[in-house]
Amino acid sequence: MNIGQAAEASGVSAKMIRYYESIGLIPKTVRTEAGYRVYSDNDVNTLGFIRQARDLGFSVEQIAELVALWRDRHRASTDVKRIALEHVEILERKTRELQEMAATLKHLADHCHGDGRPECPIIEGLQSGHGTGPIDIHSTPQFGTVGLRPARRAPKRGRN
């Protein structure tokens, strides 16, 4: 099948298929005399595996490991489980960070009058953060308990 058919069958765009081939995530395909790529059912299965892993948020590096383990019929499931649990830790950390950001923004919005006055805790909070990353709620002279300062970050573990 051609790249369009492989894309439709796997749910992976033709552009991503070319990218995965260029980085070695999938092997280079056979080409016709006219230079068109030809994909087998096995290629489509691999692309479907990759799509599922991407849908779960695995990084390209993690997917490369998972594809290698998938192809290795003598793999140890402990290796697969390790990758999955490391990814769960990353997702849980990101979830906590997103919840903290939402809580901070909700707190700021709750303290904003939302009227015609120029004073705004949201703007003040963003200004006092100075682009330092995740924020935590602390006091500022102008708005009491709605100011911001850098939050504590959990140490990064692995790539995401």
C-alpha positions in Angstrom: 0.0 0.0 0.0 1.1 3.6 -0.5 1.8 6.2 2.2 -1.8 7.6 2.0 -3.3 4.2 2.5 -0.9 3.3 5.3 -1.7 6.6 7.0 -5.4 5.9 6.8 -5.1 2.3 8.0 -2.8 3.3 10.9 -4.2 6.6 12.0 -0.8 8.2 11.5 -0.4 11.1 9.1 1.8 10.7 6.0 4.0 13.5 7.4 4.5 11.7 10.7 5.2 8.4 8.8 8.0 10.2 6.9 9.3 11.6 10.1 9.3 8.3 11.9 11.2 6.8 9.0 13.7 9.6 9.0 14.5 9.1 12.6 14.7 5.4 12.4 11.6 4.6 14.4 10.3 2.6 11.5 12.6 1.0 8.9 13.0 2.6 5.5 10.4 1.2 3.2 10.7 -0.5 -0.1 10.2 2.0 -3.0 8.7 1.4 -6.4 10.7 2.3 -9.6 8.9 5.6 -9.6 10.2 6.3 -6.0 6.9 5.8 -4.1 7.0 4.2 -0.7 5.3 0.8 -0.3 4.1 -0.3 3.1 3.3 -3.8 4.3 0.7 -4.9 6.8 3.5 -5.3 9.3 4.5 -1.6 8.7 0.9 -0.6 9.4 0.8 -2.6 12.6 4.0 -0.9 13.8 2.6 2.5 12.9 -0.6 1.6 14.9 1.6 0.6 17.9 3.4 3.9 17.7 0.2 5.8 17.4 -1.2 4.1 20.5 2.0 4.9 22.4 1.9 8.6 21.3 -1.8 8.8 22.3 -0.6 7.7 25.8 1.9 10.5 25.8 5.1 8.5 25.5 8.1 10.4 24.2 9.8 9.4 20.9 12.7 8.0 22.9 10.3 5.9 25.0 8.5 4.7 21.9 11.7 3.6 20.3 12.4 1.5 23.4 8.9 0.1 23.4 9.0 -0.7 19.7 12.4 -2.5 20.2 10.9 -4.5 23.1 7.7 -5.2 21.1 9.8 -6.7 18.3 11.9 -8.7 20.8 10.0 -11.9 21.5 12.5 -12.7 24.2 12.0 -9.5 26.1 11.5 -9.3 29.8 8.2 -7.8 30.7 9.9 -6.0 33.6 11.6 -3.7 31.0 8.3 -2.8 29.5 6.7 -2.3 33.0 9.7 0.0 34.0 9.1 2.3 31.0 5.4 2.4 31.7 5.8 3.2 35.4 8.4 5.9 34.7 5.9 7.4 32.3 3.1 7.3 34.9 5.4 9.2 37.3 5.9 11.9 34.7 2.2 12.1 34.0 1.3 12.3 37.7 3.9 15.1 38.1 2.5 17.0 35.2 -1.0 16.6 36.6 0.0 18.0 39.9 1.6 21.0 38.2 -1.5 21.6 36.1 -3.7 21.4 39.2 -1.4 23.9 41.0 -1.6 26.3 38.0 -5.4 26.0 37.8 -5.7 26.7 41.6 -3.5 29.7 41.4 -5.4 31.2 38.4 -8.7 30.5 40.0 -7.5 32.2 43.2 -6.3 35.2 41.2 -9.6 35.4 39.3 -11.6 35.1 42.5 -9.8 38.2 43.8 -10.2 40.2 40.6 -13.2 42.6 40.7 -13.7 42.3 37.0 -14.9 45.8 36.8 -13.8 49.0 35.0 -11.0 49.7 37.5 -7.4 49.2 36.3 -6.3 47.3 39.4 -6.2 43.6 38.7 -4.6 40.9 40.9 -4.2 38.7 37.8 -2.0 41.2 36.0 -0.1 42.0 39.3 0.4 38.4 40.0 1.8 37.7 36.5 4.0 40.8 36.7 5.5 39.7 40.1 6.2 36.2 38.8 8.9 37.5 36.3 8.6 34.4 34.2 10.1 32.2 36.8 8.0 29.1 36.0 5.3 27.5 38.1 3.9 29.8 40.7 2.6 29.6 44.2 0.3 32.1 45.9 1.9 34.5 48.4 1.3 38.0 49.6 2.2 41.3 47.8 1.8 44.8 49.2 -0.9 45.9 46.8 -3.2 42.8 46.7 -2.7 41.0 50.0 -2.6 37.3 49.5 -2.8 37.1 45.7 0.8 37.7 44.8 3.0 35.1 43.2 6.4 33.6 43.6 8.2 30.7 42.1 6.8 27.4 43.2 8.9 24.4 44.3 9.5 22.1 41.4 9.9 18.4 41.7 13.2 17.2 40.3 12.9 16.1 36.7 13.1 12.3 36.1 13.7 11.1 32.6 12.6 12.8 29.4 9.1 13.6 28.4 
